Amino acid sequence: MCESNVYLKENEVEKLIMENVAAITPAGKDSFVLKGLLGEYMEVTGIIEDINLMGHKIIIKAV
């Protein structure tokens, strides 16, 4: 599987905000829509700080 977990990083603390993310789509300045494997979605504001495909981990830094 190619899904990843997405973490929001605030004040150097990473918080899991969504599991099994299959797609990330830009939705404006510093905004992304996360789409899950089962059709769920959420919008998050921040900048992508790190994408680790082997570790299935994406970090979005809050702005």
C-alpha positions as CSV (number, residue, x, y, z in Angstrom):
1,M,0.0,0.0,0.0
2,C,1.1,3.6,-0.6
3,E,-0.9,5.4,2.0
4,S,0.8,7.7,4.5
5,N,0.0,9.2,7.9
6,V,0.0,13.0,8.1
7,Y,1.2,14.9,11.1
8,L,0.7,18.6,11.9
9,K,3.8,20.1,13.6
10,E,3.2,23.0,16.0
11,N,5.8,24.3,18.4
12,E,8.1,21.4,17.4
13,V,5.4,18.8,18.5
14,E,4.0,16.4,15.8
15,K,0.3,15.5,16.2
16,L,-1.2,12.8,14.0
17,I,-4.1,14.4,12.1
18,M,-5.0,11.7,9.6
19,E,-4.1,8.1,8.8
20,N,-4.1,6.3,5.5
21,V,-3.9,9.4,3.3
22,A,-4.0,8.5,-0.3
23,A,-3.8,12.0,-1.9
24,I,-2.9,15.5,-1.0
25,T,-4.2,18.4,-3.2
26,P,-3.3,22.0,-2.9
27,A,-6.3,24.1,-2.0
28,G,-4.9,27.6,-1.9
29,K,-2.0,29.5,-0.3
30,D,-0.6,27.2,2.5
31,S,-3.7,25.0,2.4
32,F,-4.1,21.3,1.4
33,V,-7.0,18.9,1.2
34,L,-6.1,15.4,2.6
35,K,-8.0,12.5,1.0
36,G,-8.2,9.2,2.8
37,L,-8.3,5.7,1.5
38,L,-12.0,5.3,2.3
39,G,-13.1,8.7,0.9
40,E,-12.8,10.8,4.0
41,Y,-11.1,14.2,3.6
42,M,-10.0,17.2,5.7
43,E,-8.5,20.6,4.9
44,V,-5.3,21.6,6.7
45,T,-3.4,24.9,6.7
46,G,0.4,24.8,6.7
47,I,3.5,24.1,4.6
48,I,4.8,20.7,3.8
49,E,8.0,20.2,5.8
50,D,8.9,16.6,5.1
51,I,7.6,13.7,3.0
52,N,9.0,10.3,3.9
53,L,7.6,7.8,1.4
54,M,9.5,4.8,2.8
55,G,8.3,5.7,6.3
56,H,4.8,6.5,5.1
57,K,5.0,9.8,7.0
58,I,4.2,13.4,5.9
59,I,4.8,16.4,8.2
60,I,2.9,19.6,7.6
61,K,4.2,22.6,9.6
62,A,1.5,24.9,11.0
63,V,1.8,28.5,9.8
